[in-house]
Amino acid sequence: SRTLSYAPNVGRRRVYVVERADLLTESAANSLLKVLEEPPHYSCFVLLAPHAARMLPTIVSRCQMVRLQAAPVEGLAAMLAERLGLEPERASMLAAYSEGRAGQAMTLAQNVGVAEEVASVLDFAESIPLAPRVRALRIAEQMRKLASQVKALVGEEPTAPAEGAPTAKEKTSRRQLAAVFDLLVTFYRDLLATRVSGPTTRLVHQERAAEMVRLAAAGEPDRWMRCLDAILLARRRLDANANVGLVTEALAMVLVR
């Protein structure tokens, strides 16, 4: 930054916050090395990343690591309901989906398109458990198409398709597909909880409790555990830059009956 050479006029420190430092290109990360090694005495750099393993070791070695814990889901849900006036069920769903990340939960709660996208993904998820194996590839295709339509869940504004725009398959980003996978995790977690503890258990998607009871009866707990493991594996493969088509097709083969 051009301001780094100048001491602050107000206050004792000049603070630079780098969001998603794990997404810096190698050249951009290397440009930080010298500054991090010998920063001006009045400067403070805060690098934010979901995991230190995703950053260059040379960057990590020059930083002091501070691990931030996620907020308890119950407390976060209560905060969303109190501050934003959300219904308890929606507040609990957003808190669980955000995995205790208050900033993301607040952002999603205030985006009017989130509820519609969540409903679309859950409607799709409900069609999977009873589907025959021969529909696996079709389900994988639907999964990619659905992901291409997800905007609010990844913080994007919906845009009208332009003439000659790429197909849904080409437009599906890894962030969009990851958002679908994250919702599928909460859906199958609810199926497992319903199958193990019965209809009285507290669900992430409590508004769909009756449908969860019907679908959960279609498989033993082992099946829903395998589905959860498959979704989490698909999520890791997505982060590792695996082919999107192969990831979704392999996942669909496990999710169908």
MARZA-846645 format. One record per residue: residue in three letters; x, y, z of N, C-alpha, C in turn. Coordinates in steps of 0.05 Angstrom, whole numbers, plus 32768, in hexadecimal, padded with zeros to 4 digits. Example, Ala and Ser with C-alpha at 12.3 -4.5 7.8 and 13.67 -1.06 7.14 Angstrom:
ala81087F8E809C80F67FA6809C81087FBE809C/ser81017FD3808E81117FEB808F81028001809D/
# end
This chain:
ser80117FE88000800080008000801180198000/arg8008802E7FF2801780477FF180178055800C/thr8006804E801E8004805C803880188050804C/leu8024803980458035802B8058804D803C8061/ser8057804D804F806F805D8055806980758068/tyr80508079806D80488091807E803D80888098/ala8047809480AD803D808F80C88021809980CB/pro8010808D80DB7FF4809680DE7FF380B280EB/asn7FE080C280E17FDC80DD80EC7FCB80DC8105/val7FB980C881067FA780C4811D7FAB80A88128/gly7FB080A681417FB5808B814D7FD28083814B/arg7FD8806C81567FF4806381587FFA804E8143/arg7FE5804281377FEA802C81247FDB8031810A/arg7FE7802580F57FD9802480DB7FD4800680D6/val7FBB7FFE80D57FB47FE180D37FAA7FDB80B7/tyr7FB57FC580AC7FAE7FBB80917FA17FA08095/val7F897F9D808B7F7B7F83808D7F797F778071/val7F847F5F806E7F837F5080557F707F398057/glu7F587F3C804B7F447F27804C7F4B7F118039/arg7F447EF980407F497EE180307F667EE18025/ala7F787EE380387F957EE380317F9D7EC98023/asp7F8E7EB480287F947E9A801B7F8F7E9B7FFD/leu7F817EAF7FF37F7B7EB17FD67F907EC37FC7/leu7FA37ECD7FD57FB87EDD7FC87FC87ECC7FB5/thr7FCE7ED87F9E7FDF7EC97F8B7FFB7EC77F97/glu800B7EB67F8C80267EB27F9680367ECC7F94/ser80337EDA7F7E80437EF47F7B80397F087F8F/ala801E7F0A7F9480147F1D7FA8801D7F167FC4/ala801D7EFC7FCA80267EF37FE580437EF97FE9/asn80537EF47FD480707EF97FD680767F177FDA/ser80657F287FCF80697F457FD280657F4E7FEF/leu80567F3E7FFF80527F44801B80697F3C802D/leu807A7F298023808E7F1E803480A07F328041/lys80AB7F45803180BE7F59803B80B07F6A8050/val80987F73804A808A7F84805C80847F768077/leu807C7F5C807580767F4D808D808F7F48809E/glu80A57F46809080BE7F40809E80C97F5880AD/glu80C77F7080A080D17F8880AC80BC7F9E80A9/pro80A67F9C80B780907FB180B480987FCA80C3/pro808E7FE180BB80917FFA80CB80867FF680E7/his8092800380FA808A7FFE8116806D8006811C/tyr80628017810B804680208110803180108100/ser803A7FFC80F180277FEC80E180207FD280ED/cys80087FC980E67FFF7FAE80F07FEF7FA280D9/phe7FF77F8980D27FE97F7B80BC7FD97F6480C8/val7FC07F6380BF7FAE7F4D80C77FA67F3E80AE/leu7FAF7F2580AD7FA97F1480967F947EFF809E/leu7F7D7EFF80907F677EEE80967F677ED68083/ala7F647EBE808D7F637EA6807C7F557E90808C/pro7F467E7F807E7F387E69808C7F4B7E548098/his7F627E51808C7F757E3D80967F917E45808E/ala7FA47E4380A07FC07E4A809B7FCC7E398085/ala7FC37E2080827FCF7E0E806F7FCA7E178052/arg7FB77E29804E7FB17E3380337FC37E4A802B/met7FD47E53803D7FE67E6A803880027E618034/leu80137E728028802F7E6C8024803C7E698040/pro804C7E548044805A7E50805D806C7E688064/thr80777E75805080887E8D805680777EA48061/ile805E7EA68059804D7EBA806580467EB38082/val803E7E9A808680367E9180A0804C7E9480B4/ser80657E8E80AC807C7E9080BE80817EAC80C8/arg80777EC080BA807C7EDC80C180647EE880D0/cys80517ED780D780397EE180E480357ED480FF/gln80267EE18110801D7ED5812980017ECB8125/met7FFD7EB181297FE37EA581237FCF7EA9813B/val7FB87EB381357FA27EB681487F8A7EA7813E/arg7F827E92814B7F6B7E8281427F527E8D814E/leu7F3E7E93813D7F247E9D81467F107E868146/gln7F027E83815C7EEF7E6D815E7ED37E778154/ala7EC57E6481487EAA7E6A813F7E977E6E8156/ala7E837E8081527E707E8581677E5D7E6D816A/pro7E547E6781837E417E5181867E287E568176/val7E1E7E4181687E077E4481567DEF7E4F8165/glu7DEA7E46817D7DD27E4F818C7DD47E6D8192/gly7DEC7E76819B7DEF7E9281A17DED7EA38188/leu7DF97E9A81727DF87EA981597DDB7EAB814F/ala7DCC7E9581517DB07E9681497DA07EAA8159/ala7DA57EAA81737D977EBD81857D9E7EDA817D/met7DB77EDF81767DBF7EFA816F7DB27F028155/leu7DB07EF081417DA37EF681277D857EFD812C/ala7D787EED813D7D5C7EF181427D577F0B8150/glu7D697F1381637D657F2B81727D6B7F448162/arg7D827F4481537D8A7F5C81457D7B7F60812A/leu7D757F4A811D7D697F4D81027D4B7F458102/gly7D417F3C81187D257F3481197D1E7F1C8109/leu7D317F0981067D2B7EF180F67D1B7EDD8106/glu7D0C7ECD80F87CFE7EB681057D137EA38110/pro7D0D7E9781287D207E8681357D2B7E6F8122/glu7D197E6381127D217E4D81017D357E5780EB/arg7D307E6E80DF7D427E7980CB7D5C7E8180D8/ala7D5B7E8D80EF7D747E9680FD7D857E7D8103/ser7D797E68810C7D887E4F81137D947E4380FA/met7D857E4380E47D907E3880CB7DA87E4880C1/leu7DA67E6280C17DBC7E7380B87DD57E7080CA/ala7DD07E6E80E47DE67E6B80F77DF47E5180F3/ala7DE57E3B80EE7DF17E2180E97DFF7E2080CE/tyr7DF37E2B80BA7DFF7E2B809F7E197E3B809F/ser7E1A7E5180AE7E317E6380B07E477E5780C2/glu7E407E4180CF7E547E3380E17E5F7E4680F6/gly7E4E7E5781017E577E6881167E667E81810D/arg7E677E8780F47E757E9F80EA7E617EB680E9/ala7E637EC780FD7E4F7EDC81017E4D7EEF80E8/gly7E637EF680DD7E627F0880C67E537EFC80AE/gln7E597EE380A87E4B7ED680927E2D7ED38098/ala7E267ECC80B17E0A7EC980B87DFB7EE380B5/met7E087EF980BE7DFB7F1480BB7DF77F1B809E/thr7E0B7F16808D7E097F1C80717DF37F0C8063/leu7DF27EF280697DDE7EE1805D7DC27EE98066/ala7DBF7EF080807DA57EF7808B7D9A7F10807E/gln7DAB7F2280757DA27F3B806A7D9F7F3B804C/asn7DA67F24803F7DA47F2180227D897F14801C/val7D787F22800E7D5D7F1880097D5D7EFF7FF7/gly7D727EFA7FE87D727EE47FD57D7B7ECA7FE2/val7D857ECB7FFB7D907EB380087D7A7E9E800D/ala7D647EA780187D4E7E94801F7D447E858007/glu7D427E927FF07D397E857FD87D4D7E717FCE/glu7D677E787FCF7D7B7E657FC67D7D7E4D7FD9/val7D7B7E517FF37D7C7E3B80067D657E288000/ala7D4D7E337FFC7D367E227FF67D3A7E127FDC/ser7D467E1E7FC87D4B7E107FAF7D5E7DF87FB3/val7D737DFD7FC27D877DE87FC77D7A7DD27FD8/leu7D6A7DD97FEC7D5E7DC47FFD7D487DB57FED/asp7D3A7DC27FDB7D267DB47FCB7D357D9F7FB9/phe7D4C7DA77FAF7D5C7D947F9F7D667D7D7FB0/ala7D707D847FC87D7A7D6F7FDA7D657D5B7FE1/glu7D4C7D647FE57D367D517FEC7D307D3D7FD5/ser7D387D447FBD7D337D327FA67D487D1C7FA4/ile7D5D7D1D7FB37D747D0B7FAF7D707CF07FBE/pro7D6A7CF07FD87D6A7CD77FE77D5A7CC07FDB/leu7D447CC57FCE7D337CB07FC37D387CAB7FA5/ala7D4B7CBA7F9A7D507CB77F7D7D5F7C9D7F77/pro7D587C907F617D667C777F597D827C7D7F4F/arg7D937C697F517DB07C6D7F497DB37C757F2C/val7DA07C6D7F1B7DA37C747EFF7DA17C927EFA/arg7D977CA17F0D7D957CBE7F0A7DAC7CCD7F15/ala7DC17CC07F1D7DD87CCD7F2A7DE57CE27F19/leu7DEA7CDC7F007DF77CF07EEE7DE47D087EE9/arg7DCA7D037EE77DB77D187EE47DB77D2A7EFC/ile7DB97D1E7F147DB97D2E7F2D7DD37D3F7F2E/ala7DE97D337F267E027D437F257E007D5B7F13/glu7DF37D577EFC7DEF7D6D7EEA7DDD7D837EF6/gln7DC77D7A7F037DB57D8D7F117DC47D9C7F27/met7DD67D8E7F357DE57D9B7F4A7DF67DB27F3F/arg7E037DAD7F297E147DC27F1D7E037DD97F13/lys7DED7DD37F077DDB7DE87EFC7DD07DF97F13/leu7DC87DEB7F297DBE7DFA7F407DD47E0C7F4C/ala7DEC7E027F4D7E037E127F587E087E2A7F47/ser7E047E287F2D7E087E3F7F1B7DF57E567F20/gln7DDE7E4F7F2D7DC97E637F337DCC7E6F7F4E/val7DDE7E647F5E7DE27E6E7F7A7DF27E887F78/lys7DE77E9D7F837DF57EB77F837DF67EC37F9F/ala7DDF7EC57FAC7DDE7ED27FC67DEE7EC37FDB/leu7DEF7EA87FDA7DFD7E987FED7E1B7E9D7FEC/val7E257EA77FD67E427EAC7FD37E477ECA7FD2/gly7E337EDA7FD97E377EF77FDB7E377F067FC0/glu7E2B7EF97FAB7E2A7F067F917E0E7F117F8B/glu7E0D7F247F7A7DF37F2F7F717DE97F207F59/pro7DD07F197F577DC57F0B7F407DC87F1C7F27/thr7DCF7F107F117DD27F1F7EF87DC37F107EE2/ala7DB77F1F7ED07DA97F137EBA7DBD7F087EA6/pro7DB87EF07E9B7DCB7EE47E887DCC7EF47E6E/ala7DE47EFA7E657DE87F0A7E4D7DE77EF77E35/glu7DE27F037E1D7DE17EF47E057DFC7EE77DFF/gly7DFC7ECD7DF97E157EC07DF57E257EB97E0E/ala7E177EBB7E257E247EB57E3E7E2B7E977E40/pro7E3F7E8F7E517E467E737E547E2F7E637E5F/thr7E307E4A7E5B7E1B7E387E657E1E7E367E83/ala7E097E2A7E907E097E277EAD7E207E177EB7/lys7E277E027EA77E3E7DF17EAE7E587E017EAF/glu7E5B7E137E9B7E747E227E9A7E757E387EAF/lys7E5E7E427EB77E5D7E597EC97E5F7E507EE7/thr7E5B7E377EED7E5B7E2E7F097E777E327F14/ser7E797E427F297E937E467F367E957E337F4E/arg7EAD7E307F577EB27E1E7F6E7EA57E2A7F88/arg7EA47E447F8A7E977E507FA17E797E4A7FA1/gln7E6D7E4B7F8A7E507E457F897E4B7E287F90/leu7E5B7E167F857E577DFA7F8A7E5D7DF47FA8/ala7E717E017FB37E777DFD7FCF7E607E067FE1/ala7E527E1B7FD97E3A7E247FE87E247E0F7FE8/val7E217E027FD17E0D7DEC7FCF7E167DD57FE0/phe7E2F7DCD7FDF7E397DB77FF07E357DBD800E/asp7E3A7DD680167E377DDD80327E1A7DDA803B/leu7E077DE1802A7DEB7DDD80317DE37DC08031/leu7DEF7DB0801F7DE97D93801F7DF37D868038/val7E097D9180437E137D86805D7DFE7D8A8073/thr7DF27DA280747DDE7DA780897DC57D958084/phe7DBE7D91806B7DA77D8080657DAB7D63806E/tyr7DC27D5880677DC87D3C806E7DCE7D39808C/arg7DD87D4E80987DDB7D4E80B57DBF7D4B80C2/asp7DAB7D5A80B77D907D5880C27D847D3C80BE/leu7D8A7D3080A67D807D1580A17D8B7D0180B5/leu7DA57D0480BA7DB27CF280CE7DA77CF680EA/ala7DA47D0F80F27D9A7D15810D7D7D7D0B8110/thr7D6D7D0E80FB7D517D0480FC7D507CE680FE/arg7D627CD880EF7D627CBB80EE7D6B7CB08109/val7D7E7CBE81167D897CB4812F7D787CBB8147/ser7D6F7CD481487D627CDF81607D447CE2815D/gly7D397CDF81457D1D7CE181417D147CFD813B/pro7CFA7D0181377CF07D1B812F7CF27D318144/thr7CF87D2A815D7CFA7D3F81727D147D4D8172/thr7D287D4481637D427D5181637D417D6C8156/arg7D537D7E815F7D547D9981547D637D99813A/leu7D577DA381247D647DA1810A7D6D7DBD8101/val7D807DBD80EE7D887DD680E17D717DE180D1/his7D647DD080C27D4D7DD880B17D337DCE80BE/gln7D2D7DDA80D57D167DD180E57CFC7DD380D6/glu7CFB7DE680C37CE27DEA80B47CDC7DD380A2/arg7CEF7DC1809D7CEB7DAA808C7CEC7D90809C/ala7CE57D9280B57CE87D7B80C77CD77D6380BD/ala7CBE7D6880B47CAC7D5380AC7CB87D448094/glu7CC37D5380817CCF7D4680697CE97D378071/met7CF87D4180847D107D34808E7D097D188099/val7CF37D1780A87CEB7CFD80B47CE57CE9809E/arg7CD77CF280897CD17CDF80737CEA7CD68064/leu7CFC7CE8805F7D147CE1804F7D277CD18060/ala7D2A7CD8807A7D3D7CCB808B7D377CAD808E/ala7D1D7CA6808C7D157C8A808E7D1E7C798077/ala7D277C8680617D2F7C7780497D4B7C6B804C/gly7D597C7180617D747C6680647D7C7C638081/glu7D8F7C5280877D9A7C4F80A17DAD7C6580A7/pro7DB47C6A80C17DC87C7F80C77DE27C7C80B7/asp7DEB7C6380B27E047C6080A37E027C6D8088/arg7DEB7C6B807B7DE97C7780607DEC7C958062/trp7DDF7CA280757DE17CBF80777DFD7CC8807F/met7E0B7CB7808F7E277CBD80967E387CBC807D/arg7E347CA8806C7E437CA680537E3E7CBE8041/cys7E257CC780407E1F7CDE80307E2D7CF7803A/leu7E2D7CFB80547E3B7D1180607E597D10805A/asp7E657CF9805D7E817CF580577E877CFC803A/ala7E757CF380287E797CF8800B7E787D158005/ile7E657D2480117E637D41800C7E7C7D4F8016/leu7E857D48802E7E9D7D5580397EB67D4F8028/leu7EB77D36801D7ECE7D2F800B7ECC7D3F7FF1/ala7EB47D427FE77EB07D527FCE7EB87D6F7FD3/arg7EB27D797FEB7EBA7D957FF27ED87D987FF2/arg7EE67D847FFD7F037D857FFE7F0F7D837FE2/arg7F037D727FD27F0D7D6F7FB67F087D887FA6/leu7EF27D967FAC7EED7DAF7F9E7F027DC47FA6/asp7F0A7DC57FBF7F1F7DD77FC87F3A7DD07FBC/ala7F3D7DB67FB67F577DAD7FAA7F577DB07F8C/asn7F437DBE7F817F427DC47F647F3C7DAB7F53/ala7F2E7D987F5E7F267D817F4E7F117D897F39/asn7F0E7D797F257EFA7D7E7F0F7EDE7D7F7F1B/val7ECF7D957F157EB57D997F207EA27D837F18/gly7EA37D7B7EFE7E917D667EF47E967D4C7F02/leu7EAF7D447F057EB57D2B7F127EAD7D2B7F2F/val7EB27D427F3D7EAB7D447F597E8D7D407F5D/thr7E7D7D4E7F4D7E607D4C7F517E557D317F49/glu7E607D247F357E577D0A7F2D7E5E7CF57F41/ala7E767CF67F4C7E7E7CE37F617E6D7CE67F7A/leu7E667CFF7F817E557D047F987E397CFA7F93/ala7E2E7CFF7F7C7E137CF67F767E107CD87F77/met7E257CC97F6F7E247CAC7F707E217CA17F8D/val7E2B7CB17FA07E297CA87FBC7E0E7CB17FC8/leu7E047CC87FC07DEC7CD37FCC7DD27CC57FC4/val7DD27CBA7FAB7DB97CAC7FA27DB87C917FB0/arg7DA17C847FAE7D9C7C6A7FBC7DAE7C547FB1/
# end
